[in-house]
Each structure stands twice: as C-alpha cells, then as structure tokens.
Amino acid sequence: MENLIGLLVLVPLLGAAVLLCGGRRLDRIGPWLGTLLAAASFVIGVVLFAGLLGRSADDRTLRVTVFQWVPVGGFRADIGFQLDQLSMTFVLLITGVGSLIHLYSIGYMAHDARPRRFFGYLNLFLAAMLLLVTANNYLLLYAGWEGVGLASYLLIGFWQHKPSAATAAKKAFLVNRVGDMGLSIAIMLLFTTFGTFAFQPVLAGADRTGEGRLTAIALLLLLAACGKSAQVPLQSWLGDAMEGPTPVSALIHAATMVTAGVYLITRSGPLFEGAPDAQLAVVTVGAVTLLFGAIVGCAKDDIKKALAGSTMSQIGYMVLAAGLGPIGYVFGIMHLVTHGFFKAGLFLGAGSVMHGMNDEVDMRRYGGLRKYMPVTFITFGLGYLAIIGFPGLSGFFSKDKIIEAAFAKGGTEGWILGGAALLGAAITAYYMTRVMLLTFFGEERWRKPPSPQEPSAEPAAHTGELPHPHESPKVMTIPMVVLALGSVLAGGLFSVNDAFVKWLEPVTGHSEGHSPVSAAAVTGATLAVLVLGVALAWAQYGRAPVPVVPPRGSVLTRLARRDLGQDDFNHVVLVRGGGQLTRGLVEIDHKLVDGLVHGTAVSVGGLSGLLRRLQNGYARSYAVSMFGGAAVLIAATLLMRAV
C-alpha cells in the first residue's frame, strides 16, 4: 500500500508531462488520455481506501519517505507521504469528482483549438492538489500549495485571447500570493519552533509551546487559508475566476482549490486549539464570509458568478466549523465532501445550460429551459435541493450539523455564530431558488432579441442570433447524473450510525459540546428559514414576469452587484495605499538613506580638501611643521616634569 501512495501523485503528473510536451500529435487522443489517467488515480485511491478499511481504526495512518529532499546539517526536508482518514477523504473527492469533470470536459471543450493543453493543465492541477493533501510535512505541502496556484492561473486564463480572462488569472495569482506569503512565514516559524517540518512532531509538540508563538503561526496559516479558500479579506479573486472554462469553475470551486484552506486548518488543528485568539479569528472569518458570499450571490445575474458567491458562502460554513475545534472538524469536512458533489453538479449544469444557449450566461435571458434540457433540469434541481438543505438530501445532513455545532460553542459567541449560520441558510434558499426560477421556469426570455441599448457581452447579443436550447451530449450529462446521485445519497450514507464521524474521529478528534439549543429545534429553525427564503424568491421571481434588463434596485442590491465594494476597497486601501506607501519609501530612500550616503561622501571630500592644503610640496613648509611638532613635544615633556 505504501508504494501506491506515490503513484496517486505520479500518475496525473505523468499525464501532465506527456500532454504538455507531446506536441500536436496527441491532440486527438489527449483528452481521453488525460481522463484515463485521472480515472486511474481514482482507482488507486479506491484500492488504498479498501486497504485502510481493512485495518483497525487506530492503525490507519500510513507514512512513507521516498527520499531526503534537502539534508543540510540540522535542516532536513523529506519527500514523504502520509495517508490517513483525513487525507484519504480528500484523495477520493479530488480524484473522483476530478475524473467526472475530465469526462465532462471532453464534450464541453470538443470545439476548442487546444484541448490537449487544457487536459494537461487539468492533470497538473490534480497532481498538485494530491501532493498537497498527501504530504507528510509542511514544506512538501507548500510545494503542492504553490503547484495548485500555478495550475489555477493557467486554467483561469486558458482563454488568454480574452483580456478579461488574462486579468482574472493575474488577479487570482496575485491575491493568492498574499496568502502564500503567510504560509511561507508560518513554515519558517514552525521550523524555528519545533526543529522540523513533519506533521507528527509539530502537532504533538503544540501543547508544549507558548501561546503567543502558536497564535502567530495559526494566524499566518489562517491568512494562507483565506487566500486559497476565498475567505474575507482575500475573496476578491473568486468571482473573476469565472472567466475560465466552466469545467475549471467546477474543479476549482467544488472539490479542489477552495477546499485547500479548510484542509490546512483541520490538519493543523492542535496549533489552533492552543491559540484561542486564532480560533476566534477563524470562526469570525467563516461567519463573515458565509454571509458575504450569500449576499453577493443574491444580486448576480451571471449564473456562474451567482454560483461563485454560493461557493464563497459554503466554504465559509466549513471554515466556521473548522474554527470550532473538535466539535466542528468532522462536520466541516463532511460538508466539504457533500458540497463537492452538489456544487460540482451545479457548475456542470450551468455549463450545460451555456452549451445549449450559445454561451449566454445572463440568467435574465434564460427562462423555461426545463422542457428543452430535461436531464440538466433534473440534475441541477437535485443539486439545488441539496445545497438549500432540503430534508433527506446531502446538504440537510451536513449543514444542519454545522449550525448545531455553532450553537454548541456556548455563550454569546455560540448564539452569534449559530444565528449567522441560520441567516446564511435563509439567504442560500433565496438566491438558489432565484437561480432555479430564472433559468428553468417562467417565460422564455431568450426568444426576445436584445436591443442595441442593452449592455451585454454575450455572443448572441452581438450576432443577433437567437439561441436554440438543447440537451448536452451524454459525455456531459453522465457526470452530471453521477454527481446528482451523490447530492442525494452522500449525506444520508455518512450519517448512518455516525459512519463519517467514526471514520474521521481518530485523526481530528470529536466532542459533542453542550448546545443550549436541541437538535430538533435547530432542524425546525433551519427548515423554517428554508421555506422563508424559497417563498421570498418565489414572490419576487416566480409570480411576475422577469424583466430582461435588471432594475436599478435598492442600495444594498447595487452594492451586492459590485461585490459589496470589495474591489473598491482593495483599490483604495491596497492599490492607492500601496502606491502612497511606495512613494513614501522612495522619498525616504532618496532623502534619508541616499542623503546620508551622499552627505558622508561630501564631508569626507571637504575634510580631504582641508588636509590637501598641508601637502603643498614646499620643503620650507615641511621643515616648519617638523620644528613646530618638535617644539610641542619638548614643551609637553617639560610641563609633565614640572607637574
């Protein structure tokens, strides 16, 4: 089994190397080769999972060192892997959902000019993410972390002929660099504190380390998680990342990149548990982000950007759960897995709609598509019911548990966090019902040709051609059906006899907490706010015709359309502020640092000029100098004797 762990990473990495270096001769078979290698990695994961199940619960951690990476004196970094229940969960999610997205991409990218390169990037992404979650030390995790950032940059900007895509890729890369700096500094502090990068000794020694040092490390790790998982204040890149092909959106926003931050916090749990202030920062970031993303999702007419706001919000739930410690770790990861099913299905469903609508993304130009795309409608609808927490579906089991765990935090903090999670559930029901109604119900607004005055960047608006909606080919619908089944069944299967809790507990630990609110009361409140959110969306978008041109809306609506001013804030505080700081530093450099250097040079030059006057070349001057010096010495000697 230990020998198979390295193959998890090696197989998709080999696929990336072959596809990116193989040349045009692989253009025809490249997509199928990339998909086959992703599926092979999934098969290896299933074999390893079966092997772990054959072991006792306390003996399911496999560690293997491939070779010493950097052995320099007391500094040692290994290429080593660790497979336990936590990393195994991520392996199955990454390879399973990733393989389905590969298969879907064969149909979606069929008419693209560079499918081989696209699938090479997808394989590279899988390899980097698998390296991240199977590494047995923080330094190797950092290598996977940076690999994910590189691959996401390449995938988001894949259609670089579009200036918006190139800008979005650069924005994602730069924002993530901020978080990456936090991770790199945290790793340095970990080594100076524990003398090693390996997870096992670092986490075991956390309880013997000062709280101040742990707080600094944990806050830096949180900064890194905020970047990769698009949490406040590093969330601004996520909506722009929708410029990439839709399979990229599904891969980044469902099963891989945005979950990396949740993995990092959960894996580093003992570090956060030893730093209560850092834990408070984690739950605060999660609570704020789950509301932030939900509000943004309410105002977006672009179907992919509405789902991006949803992703931001749902990852906020996971971060909130991870910040709760042992009462929340398991449920955060459980929601991560169920979210992987229904959010990937929702994004692939959005891509299917776009495929049948001439790449139109404006939901106000949809309507009545359920009879033209029955498979897409059913699979998308099941994902919708799962994400809003409809009883019996996956989201119902995982999200409710996070809300219960938030209340179990106790005290005023528990009431605030639980209330925020409940409010987020209500807003989720509203904006997802809005997406369903605008897309699949109501009048067929796409039959109305857009007027020249209507702002639109879509092909249909430029050509004047009306779309002819149709169902996607089977190579696209089969992955959607599989993901819909996961959206329906995964939560229930995980909850039977607390199977998921028992699976993860040996790694993450678990405690029930003491909630002031009963589980039945939480379930009742969650269902009540679900009905309220659905009813509000129906009253606004289901009863009356939807205008093709969005109305002006309230101040909050206009602000939500601008992502609650996140880009404006970044521009004022970071761009302008950074520019002013840079100009100030340049002034200090010129006037203080350079002035000090130049002043010293001028002073030395002036002193040299004075000394030069004594060296005039006349023998009589030198004789007088020697006579004067001798006279001074004789006078000093006589004076000392007299004293």
C-alpha positions as CSV (number, residue, x, y, z in Angstrom):
1,M,0.0,0.0,0.0
2,E,2.8,2.4,0.8
3,N,4.1,2.0,-2.8
4,L,0.8,3.1,-4.2
5,I,0.7,6.4,-2.3
6,G,3.3,8.0,-4.5
7,L,1.5,6.7,-7.7
8,L,-1.5,8.8,-6.7
9,V,0.5,11.9,-7.5
10,L,2.8,10.4,-10.1
11,V,0.1,9.2,-12.5
12,P,-1.6,12.6,-13.2
13,L,1.8,14.3,-13.1
14,L,3.0,12.0,-15.8
15,G,-0.2,12.7,-17.7
16,A,0.5,16.5,-17.5
17,A,4.1,16.0,-18.7
18,V,3.1,13.9,-21.7
19,L,0.2,16.1,-22.7
20,L,2.1,19.4,-22.4
21,C,5.3,18.1,-24.0
22,G,3.9,15.6,-26.5
23,G,3.1,18.1,-29.2
24,R,0.2,18.2,-31.7
25,R,0.4,14.5,-32.4
26,L,-1.6,14.0,-29.2
27,D,-4.4,16.5,-30.0
28,R,-6.9,13.8,-30.9
29,I,-6.2,11.3,-28.0
30,G,-5.1,13.9,-25.5
31,P,-8.5,14.5,-23.8
32,W,-9.1,10.8,-23.4
33,L,-5.6,10.1,-22.2
34,G,-5.9,12.8,-19.5
35,T,-9.3,11.5,-18.4
36,L,-8.0,7.9,-18.3
37,L,-5.0,8.9,-16.1
38,A,-7.3,10.9,-13.8
39,A,-9.6,7.8,-13.5
40,A,-6.5,5.6,-12.9
41,S,-5.6,7.8,-10.0
42,F,-9.1,7.4,-8.6
43,V,-8.8,3.6,-8.9
44,I,-5.6,3.7,-6.9
45,G,-7.4,5.8,-4.3
46,V,-10.2,3.3,-4.0
47,V,-7.6,0.5,-3.6
48,L,-5.9,2.4,-0.8
49,F,-9.3,3.2,0.8
50,A,-10.1,-0.5,0.8
51,G,-6.8,-1.2,2.4
52,L,-7.4,1.3,5.2
53,L,-10.8,-0.2,5.9
54,G,-9.1,-3.5,6.5
55,R,-7.1,-2.0,9.3
56,S,-8.2,-1.1,12.8
57,A,-9.4,2.5,13.4
58,D,-6.3,3.4,15.3
59,D,-3.9,1.9,12.7
60,R,-5.0,3.6,9.5
61,T,-2.1,6.1,9.2
62,L,0.5,5.1,6.5
63,R,3.7,7.1,6.3
64,V,6.4,6.6,3.6
65,T,9.5,8.5,2.9
66,V,10.6,8.4,-0.7
67,F,13.9,10.2,-0.3
68,Q,15.6,13.0,1.6
69,W,14.9,16.2,-0.3
70,V,17.2,18.8,1.4
71,P,19.6,17.2,4.0
72,V,21.8,20.1,5.2
73,G,23.2,19.8,8.7
74,G,20.3,20.1,11.2
75,F,18.0,21.1,8.3
76,R,16.1,18.2,6.8
77,A,13.2,18.1,4.4
78,D,11.9,14.8,3.0
79,I,9.7,13.8,0.1
80,G,7.4,11.8,2.2
81,F,3.7,11.0,2.2
82,Q,1.1,10.4,4.8
83,L,-2.2,8.7,4.2
84,D,-4.8,8.7,7.0
85,Q,-8.6,9.1,7.2
86,L,-8.4,12.9,6.6
87,S,-6.1,12.8,3.5
88,M,-7.9,9.7,2.2
89,T,-11.2,11.6,2.2
90,F,-9.7,14.3,0.1
91,V,-8.0,11.9,-2.2
92,L,-11.3,10.2,-3.1
93,L,-13.1,13.5,-3.5
94,I,-10.3,15.1,-5.7
95,T,-9.8,12.1,-7.9
96,G,-13.5,11.0,-8.1
97,V,-15.0,14.4,-8.8
98,G,-12.0,15.4,-10.8
99,S,-12.4,12.3,-13.1
100,L,-16.0,13.2,-13.7
101,I,-15.0,16.8,-14.6
102,H,-12.4,15.4,-17.0
103,L,-15.1,13.3,-18.7
104,Y,-17.5,16.3,-18.9
105,S,-14.7,18.4,-20.4
106,I,-14.3,16.0,-23.4
107,G,-17.7,17.2,-24.6
108,Y,-17.5,20.8,-23.3
109,M,-14.1,21.5,-24.9
110,A,-14.7,19.5,-28.1
111,H,-14.6,22.5,-30.3
112,D,-11.7,24.3,-28.6
113,A,-8.5,24.7,-30.5
114,R,-6.2,23.4,-27.7
115,P,-7.9,20.6,-25.8
116,R,-4.6,18.7,-25.3
117,R,-3.1,21.6,-23.4
118,F,-6.3,22.1,-21.4
119,F,-6.3,18.5,-20.2
120,G,-2.6,18.7,-19.4
121,Y,-3.4,21.6,-17.1
122,L,-6.2,19.6,-15.5
123,N,-3.9,16.7,-14.8
124,L,-1.3,19.1,-13.4
125,F,-4.0,20.6,-11.1
126,L,-4.9,17.1,-9.8
127,A,-1.3,16.2,-9.2
128,A,-0.6,19.4,-7.2
129,M,-3.7,19.0,-5.1
130,L,-3.0,15.4,-4.4
131,L,0.6,16.3,-3.4
132,L,-0.9,18.9,-1.0
133,V,-3.2,16.6,0.8
134,T,-0.9,13.5,1.0
135,A,2.3,15.3,2.1
136,N,3.6,14.4,5.5
137,N,5.3,17.7,6.2
138,Y,4.5,21.4,5.8
139,L,7.3,22.1,3.3
140,L,6.1,19.5,0.8
141,L,2.6,20.7,1.4
142,Y,3.8,24.1,0.4
143,A,5.1,22.7,-2.9
144,G,1.7,21.3,-3.7
145,W,0.1,24.6,-2.5
146,E,2.2,26.6,-5.0
147,G,1.5,24.0,-7.7
148,V,-2.2,24.5,-7.2
149,G,-1.7,28.2,-7.5
150,L,0.2,27.8,-10.8
151,A,-2.3,25.4,-12.3
152,S,-5.2,27.6,-11.3
153,Y,-3.5,30.6,-13.0
154,L,-3.1,28.6,-16.2
155,L,-6.7,27.3,-16.2
156,I,-8.4,30.5,-15.3
157,G,-6.5,32.3,-18.0
158,F,-6.8,29.4,-20.5
159,W,-8.7,31.6,-23.0
160,Q,-6.0,34.3,-22.8
161,H,-7.2,35.9,-26.0
162,K,-9.9,37.4,-23.8
163,P,-8.5,40.3,-21.8
164,S,-10.9,39.6,-19.0
165,A,-9.6,36.1,-18.6
166,A,-6.0,37.2,-18.6
167,T,-6.8,39.8,-16.0
168,A,-8.8,37.4,-13.9
169,A,-5.9,34.9,-13.9
170,K,-3.4,37.5,-12.8
171,K,-5.8,38.8,-10.1
172,A,-6.2,35.2,-8.7
173,F,-2.5,34.7,-8.8
174,L,-1.6,38.0,-7.0
175,V,-4.3,37.7,-4.3
176,N,-3.2,34.2,-3.6
177,R,0.4,35.3,-3.3
178,V,-0.6,37.3,-0.3
179,G,-1.9,34.2,1.5
180,D,1.1,32.2,0.2
181,M,3.4,34.6,2.0
182,G,1.6,33.9,5.2
183,L,2.1,30.1,4.7
184,S,5.8,30.5,3.9
185,I,6.5,32.6,7.0
186,A,4.4,30.2,9.1
187,I,6.5,27.3,7.9
188,M,9.7,29.2,8.9
189,L,8.3,29.8,12.4
190,L,7.3,26.1,12.6
191,F,10.9,25.1,11.9
192,T,12.5,27.5,14.3
193,T,10.0,26.4,17.0
194,F,9.9,22.7,16.5
195,G,13.1,22.0,14.5
196,T,11.2,20.0,11.9
197,F,8.6,20.3,9.1
198,A,6.9,17.0,9.7
199,F,3.2,17.0,10.8
200,Q,3.6,14.3,13.6
201,P,6.2,16.0,15.8
202,V,4.9,19.5,15.2
203,L,1.3,18.7,16.1
204,A,2.4,16.5,19.0
205,G,4.5,19.4,20.5
206,A,1.8,22.1,20.1
207,D,0.7,21.7,23.7
208,R,4.2,22.4,25.0
209,T,4.6,25.6,23.0
210,G,3.9,29.2,24.2
211,E,0.5,30.6,23.3
212,G,2.0,33.7,21.7
213,R,4.1,31.7,19.3
214,L,1.2,29.4,18.4
215,T,-1.1,32.4,17.9
216,A,1.4,34.0,15.4
217,I,1.7,30.7,13.5
218,A,-2.0,30.0,13.5
219,L,-2.9,33.5,12.2
220,L,-0.4,33.1,9.4
221,L,-1.9,29.8,8.5
222,L,-5.3,31.4,8.5
223,L,-4.1,34.1,6.1
224,A,-3.0,31.3,3.8
225,A,-6.3,29.6,4.0
226,C,-8.2,32.8,3.3
227,G,-6.3,33.2,0.0
228,K,-6.8,29.7,-1.3
229,S,-10.4,29.3,0.0
230,A,-11.5,32.8,-1.0
231,Q,-12.4,34.0,2.5
232,V,-12.6,37.5,3.7
233,P,-10.4,39.6,3.2
234,L,-8.8,37.7,0.3
235,Q,-12.0,36.7,-1.5
236,S,-12.0,39.2,-4.4
237,W,-10.5,36.8,-7.0
238,L,-13.2,34.2,-6.9
239,G,-15.9,35.9,-8.9
240,D,-13.5,37.0,-11.6
241,A,-12.2,33.4,-11.9
242,M,-15.5,32.6,-13.7
243,E,-13.8,33.8,-16.9
244,G,-12.2,30.4,-17.2
245,P,-13.9,27.5,-18.9
246,T,-16.9,26.1,-16.9
247,P,-15.1,22.7,-16.0
248,V,-12.4,24.8,-14.4
249,S,-15.0,26.6,-12.3
250,A,-16.3,23.2,-11.2
251,L,-12.9,21.9,-10.4
252,I,-11.7,24.9,-8.5
253,H,-14.9,25.7,-6.7
254,A,-16.1,22.2,-5.7
255,A,-13.5,19.6,-5.0
256,T,-10.1,21.1,-5.1
257,M,-8.5,24.5,-4.7
258,V,-11.0,26.3,-2.5
259,T,-11.0,23.3,-0.1
260,A,-7.3,23.5,0.5
261,G,-7.7,26.2,3.2
262,V,-10.2,24.0,5.1
263,Y,-7.7,21.1,4.9
264,L,-4.9,23.2,6.2
265,I,-6.8,24.5,9.2
266,T,-8.2,21.0,10.0
267,R,-4.8,19.3,9.6
268,S,-3.2,21.9,11.9
269,G,-6.0,21.6,14.5
270,P,-3.7,21.3,17.6
271,L,-1.9,24.5,16.6
272,F,-5.2,26.4,16.6
273,E,-6.5,24.7,19.7
274,G,-3.5,26.0,21.6
275,A,-4.3,29.6,20.4
276,P,-7.8,30.6,21.4
277,D,-7.4,34.1,19.8
278,A,-6.6,32.4,16.5
279,Q,-9.6,30.1,16.8
280,L,-11.8,33.2,17.4
281,A,-10.3,34.7,14.2
282,V,-11.1,31.6,12.2
283,V,-14.8,31.4,13.3
284,T,-15.1,35.2,12.7
285,V,-13.8,34.9,9.2
286,G,-16.1,31.9,8.4
287,A,-19.2,33.6,9.8
288,V,-18.5,36.9,7.9
289,T,-17.7,35.1,4.7
290,L,-20.7,32.8,4.7
291,L,-22.9,35.9,4.9
292,F,-20.8,38.0,2.5
293,G,-20.9,35.3,-0.3
294,A,-24.6,34.7,0.2
295,I,-25.5,38.4,-0.1
296,V,-23.3,38.7,-3.2
297,G,-25.0,35.6,-4.8
298,C,-28.4,37.2,-4.4
299,A,-27.7,40.1,-6.8
300,K,-25.7,38.3,-9.6
301,D,-27.4,37.7,-13.0
302,D,-24.4,35.8,-14.3
303,I,-25.2,32.2,-13.5
304,K,-21.6,31.3,-12.8
305,K,-21.0,34.3,-10.6
306,A,-24.1,33.5,-8.6
307,L,-22.7,30.1,-8.0
308,A,-19.3,31.6,-7.2
309,G,-20.9,33.6,-4.4
310,S,-22.5,30.4,-3.2
311,T,-19.2,28.7,-3.1
312,M,-17.7,31.5,-1.1
313,S,-20.6,31.2,1.4
314,Q,-20.4,27.4,1.7
315,I,-16.7,27.4,2.2
316,G,-17.4,30.0,5.0
317,Y,-19.6,27.3,6.7
318,M,-16.6,24.9,6.5
319,V,-14.1,27.4,7.9
320,L,-16.6,28.2,10.7
321,A,-16.8,24.5,11.6
322,A,-13.0,24.1,11.5
323,G,-12.7,27.1,13.8
324,L,-15.0,25.4,16.4
325,G,-12.3,22.8,17.1
326,P,-13.2,19.1,17.9
327,I,-16.9,19.8,17.9
328,G,-16.8,21.0,14.3
329,Y,-13.9,19.4,12.4
330,V,-15.8,16.3,11.3
331,F,-18.9,18.3,10.2
332,G,-16.8,20.8,8.3
333,I,-15.2,18.0,6.3
334,M,-18.5,16.3,5.9
335,H,-20.0,19.4,4.4
336,L,-16.9,19.8,2.2
337,V,-17.5,16.3,0.7
338,T,-21.2,16.8,0.2
339,H,-20.5,20.3,-1.3
340,G,-18.1,18.7,-3.7
341,F,-21.0,16.6,-5.1
342,F,-23.7,19.2,-5.4
343,K,-21.6,22.3,-6.3
344,A,-19.7,20.4,-9.0
345,G,-23.1,19.2,-10.3
346,L,-24.4,22.8,-10.2
347,F,-21.4,24.2,-12.1
348,L,-21.6,21.4,-14.7
349,G,-25.3,22.1,-15.0
350,A,-24.6,25.8,-15.6
351,G,-22.1,24.8,-18.3
352,S,-24.7,22.5,-19.9
353,V,-27.1,25.5,-20.0
354,M,-24.5,27.7,-21.5
355,H,-23.7,24.9,-24.0
356,G,-27.3,25.0,-25.2
357,M,-27.7,28.7,-25.1
358,N,-24.8,30.0,-27.3
359,D,-22.6,30.6,-24.2
360,E,-25.1,33.0,-22.8
361,V,-24.5,33.5,-19.0
362,D,-27.2,36.1,-18.2
363,M,-30.0,34.3,-16.3
364,R,-32.4,37.1,-17.3
365,R,-32.1,35.8,-20.9
366,Y,-33.0,32.3,-19.9
367,G,-36.4,31.1,-18.7
368,G,-38.5,28.0,-19.4
369,L,-35.5,25.8,-20.2
370,R,-36.7,22.7,-18.3
371,K,-38.6,21.3,-21.2
372,Y,-35.6,21.7,-23.6
373,M,-33.0,20.3,-21.2
374,P,-34.7,17.7,-19.0
375,V,-31.6,15.9,-17.8
376,T,-29.9,19.2,-16.9
377,F,-33.0,20.4,-15.2
378,I,-33.4,17.3,-13.0
379,T,-29.7,17.1,-12.1
380,F,-29.4,20.8,-11.4
381,G,-32.6,20.7,-9.4
382,L,-31.3,17.9,-7.2
383,G,-28.1,19.9,-6.6
384,Y,-30.3,22.9,-5.8
385,L,-32.3,20.9,-3.2
386,A,-29.2,19.6,-1.7
387,I,-27.5,23.0,-1.2
388,I,-30.5,24.6,0.4
389,G,-30.8,21.7,2.9
390,F,-33.9,20.0,1.7
391,P,-34.7,17.2,4.1
392,G,-33.1,13.9,3.2
393,L,-30.6,15.3,0.8
394,S,-26.9,15.7,1.4
395,G,-26.8,19.4,2.5
396,F,-29.5,18.7,5.0
397,F,-27.3,16.4,7.0
398,S,-24.0,18.3,6.8
399,K,-25.1,22.0,7.1
400,D,-27.5,21.3,10.0
401,K,-24.7,19.7,11.9
402,I,-22.5,22.8,11.4
403,I,-25.3,25.0,12.7
404,E,-25.8,22.7,15.7
405,A,-22.0,22.8,16.4
406,A,-22.1,26.6,16.2
407,F,-24.7,26.8,18.9
408,A,-22.8,24.3,20.9
409,K,-19.9,26.8,21.1
410,G,-21.9,28.2,24.1
411,G,-22.3,31.6,25.5
412,T,-22.9,34.8,23.5
413,E,-20.4,33.6,20.9
414,G,-22.4,30.5,20.2
415,W,-25.6,32.4,19.8
416,I,-23.9,34.9,17.4
417,L,-22.3,32.1,15.3
418,G,-25.4,30.0,15.2
419,G,-27.6,33.0,14.3
420,A,-25.2,33.9,11.4
421,A,-25.3,30.3,10.2
422,L,-29.1,30.2,10.3
423,L,-29.3,33.6,8.4
424,G,-26.9,32.2,5.8
425,A,-29.2,29.2,5.3
426,A,-32.2,31.5,4.7
427,I,-30.2,33.6,2.1
428,T,-28.9,30.4,0.5
429,A,-32.5,29.2,0.0
430,Y,-33.4,32.6,-1.5
431,Y,-30.6,33.0,-4.1
432,M,-30.6,29.4,-5.2
433,T,-34.3,29.5,-5.7
434,R,-33.8,32.7,-7.7
435,V,-31.3,30.8,-9.9
436,M,-33.7,27.9,-10.5
437,L,-36.6,30.2,-11.3
438,L,-34.7,32.5,-13.6
439,T,-33.1,29.6,-15.5
440,F,-35.7,26.8,-15.8
441,F,-39.1,28.4,-15.1
442,G,-41.2,31.4,-16.3
443,E,-41.4,32.8,-19.8
444,E,-38.8,32.1,-22.5
445,R,-37.0,35.4,-22.3
446,W,-34.3,34.2,-24.7
447,R,-36.8,34.5,-27.5
448,K,-36.7,38.3,-27.1
449,P,-33.8,39.7,-29.2
450,P,-31.7,42.2,-27.1
451,S,-31.9,45.8,-28.2
452,P,-28.7,47.6,-29.1
453,Q,-29.0,49.7,-26.0
454,E,-28.9,46.8,-23.6
455,P,-25.5,46.1,-22.2
456,S,-24.3,42.6,-22.9
457,A,-21.0,40.9,-23.7
458,E,-22.6,37.7,-24.9
459,P,-22.2,36.3,-28.5
460,A,-26.0,36.2,-29.0
461,A,-26.2,40.0,-28.4
462,H,-23.6,40.7,-30.9
463,T,-24.7,38.5,-33.7
464,G,-28.4,39.0,-33.3
465,E,-29.0,35.2,-33.5
466,L,-31.4,33.7,-31.1
467,P,-30.2,30.6,-29.2
468,H,-31.7,27.1,-29.8
469,P,-31.6,25.4,-26.4
470,H,-30.9,21.7,-26.5
471,E,-29.7,19.0,-24.2
472,S,-26.0,18.3,-23.9
473,P,-24.4,15.1,-25.2
474,K,-24.1,12.1,-22.9
475,V,-20.4,12.6,-22.3
476,M,-21.5,15.7,-20.4
477,T,-24.8,14.5,-18.9
478,I,-23.4,11.2,-17.4
479,P,-21.1,13.0,-15.0
480,M,-24.0,15.3,-14.0
481,V,-26.2,12.3,-13.2
482,V,-23.4,10.7,-11.1
483,L,-22.9,13.9,-9.1
484,A,-26.7,14.3,-8.7
485,L,-26.8,10.8,-7.1
486,G,-24.0,11.9,-4.7
487,S,-26.0,15.1,-3.9
488,V,-29.0,12.9,-2.9
489,L,-27.3,9.9,-1.2
490,A,-23.9,11.0,0.3
491,G,-25.2,12.9,3.4
492,G,-27.6,10.1,4.4
493,L,-24.9,7.4,3.9
494,F,-22.4,9.4,6.0
495,S,-25.0,9.8,8.8
496,V,-25.9,6.1,9.2
497,N,-24.6,5.0,12.6
498,D,-22.4,8.2,12.5
499,A,-20.2,6.5,10.0
500,F,-18.4,9.7,8.9
501,V,-17.8,10.8,12.5
502,K,-16.3,7.4,13.4
503,W,-14.2,7.4,10.2
504,L,-12.5,10.8,10.9
505,E,-12.5,10.9,14.7
506,P,-9.1,9.0,15.2
507,V,-7.4,11.9,13.2
508,T,-9.4,15.0,14.0
509,G,-10.9,14.1,17.4
510,H,-14.6,14.8,18.1
511,S,-16.6,16.1,21.0
512,E,-20.3,16.7,21.2
513,G,-20.3,20.0,23.1
514,H,-23.2,21.3,25.1
515,S,-25.6,23.1,22.9
516,P,-28.3,25.4,24.5
517,V,-30.5,24.5,21.6
518,S,-31.7,21.0,20.9
519,A,-31.0,19.3,17.6
520,A,-34.8,19.2,16.9
521,A,-35.0,22.9,17.4
522,V,-32.1,23.6,15.1
523,T,-33.7,21.4,12.4
524,G,-37.0,23.1,12.8
525,A,-35.5,26.6,12.6
526,T,-33.4,25.6,9.6
527,L,-36.5,24.3,7.8
528,A,-38.4,27.4,8.7
529,V,-35.8,29.8,7.2
530,L,-35.5,27.5,4.2
531,V,-39.3,27.9,3.5
532,L,-39.0,31.6,4.1
533,G,-36.1,32.0,1.6
534,V,-37.9,30.0,-1.1
535,A,-41.1,31.9,-0.5
536,L,-39.4,35.3,-0.9
537,A,-37.7,34.2,-4.1
538,W,-41.0,32.8,-5.5
539,A,-42.8,36.1,-4.6
540,Q,-40.2,38.1,-6.5
541,Y,-39.3,35.9,-9.5
542,G,-42.0,33.3,-9.8
543,R,-45.2,35.2,-9.7
544,A,-44.5,38.1,-12.1
545,P,-42.6,38.4,-15.4
546,V,-38.9,39.0,-15.0
547,P,-37.5,42.0,-16.9
548,V,-34.6,41.2,-19.2
549,V,-32.9,44.5,-18.2
550,P,-32.3,44.4,-14.4
551,P,-34.0,47.1,-12.5
552,R,-31.9,49.7,-10.6
553,G,-32.7,48.0,-7.2
554,S,-32.0,49.1,-3.7
555,V,-28.7,50.5,-2.4
556,L,-27.9,47.0,-1.0
557,T,-28.7,45.4,-4.3
558,R,-26.5,47.8,-6.2
559,L,-23.7,47.3,-3.7
560,A,-24.0,43.5,-3.9
561,R,-23.8,43.7,-7.7
562,R,-20.4,45.4,-7.1
563,D,-19.4,42.5,-4.7
564,L,-20.1,44.7,-1.7
565,G,-17.4,47.0,-2.7
566,Q,-14.6,44.5,-2.3
567,D,-12.7,45.7,-5.4
568,D,-13.3,49.3,-4.5
569,F,-11.9,48.6,-1.0
570,N,-8.9,46.9,-2.5
571,H,-8.2,49.7,-4.9
572,V,-8.4,52.4,-2.2
573,V,-6.7,50.6,0.6
574,L,-4.2,48.3,-1.2
575,V,-3.6,49.9,-4.7
576,R,-3.7,53.6,-3.7
577,G,-2.5,52.9,-0.2
578,G,0.3,50.7,-1.5
579,G,1.2,53.3,-4.1
580,Q,1.4,56.1,-1.5
581,L,3.5,53.8,0.8
582,T,5.8,53.1,-2.1
583,R,6.2,56.8,-2.9
584,G,6.9,57.5,0.8
585,L,9.5,54.8,0.9
586,V,11.1,56.2,-2.3
587,E,11.3,59.6,-0.7
588,I,12.9,58.2,2.5
589,D,15.3,56.3,0.3
590,H,16.3,59.3,-1.7
591,K,16.3,61.9,1.1
592,L,17.4,59.9,4.1
593,V,19.3,56.9,3.0
594,D,20.9,58.4,-0.1
595,G,21.2,61.7,1.6
596,L,23.2,60.1,4.4
597,V,25.4,58.4,2.0
598,H,25.9,61.5,-0.1
599,G,26.4,63.7,3.0
600,T,29.1,61.3,4.2
601,A,30.8,61.5,0.9
602,V,30.7,65.3,0.8
603,S,32.1,65.5,4.4
604,V,35.0,63.2,3.6
605,G,35.6,65.2,0.5
606,G,35.7,68.5,2.4
607,L,38.0,67.1,5.1
608,S,40.3,65.8,2.3
609,G,40.4,69.3,0.8
610,L,41.5,70.8,4.1
611,L,44.2,68.2,4.5
612,R,45.4,68.8,1.0
613,R,46.4,72.3,1.8
614,L,49.0,71.0,4.2
615,Q,50.6,69.0,1.5
616,N,51.8,71.9,-0.7
617,G,55.1,70.5,-1.9
618,Y,57.4,73.2,-0.4
619,A,60.4,71.9,1.8
620,R,60.3,75.0,4.0
621,S,56.7,74.3,5.0
622,Y,57.5,70.7,5.9
623,A,60.6,72.0,7.9
624,V,58.4,74.5,9.8
625,S,55.9,71.7,10.5
626,M,58.6,69.4,11.9
627,F,60.0,72.2,14.0
628,G,56.6,73.0,15.4
629,G,55.9,69.4,16.2
630,A,59.2,69.0,18.0
631,A,58.6,72.2,20.0
632,V,55.2,70.9,21.1
633,L,56.7,67.6,22.2
634,I,59.5,69.4,24.2
635,A,57.0,71.7,25.8
636,A,54.7,68.9,26.8
637,T,57.7,66.9,28.3
638,L,58.9,69.9,30.4
639,L,55.3,70.5,31.6
640,M,54.9,66.9,32.7
641,R,58.2,67.0,34.7
642,A,57.1,70.3,36.4
643,V,53.9,68.8,37.5
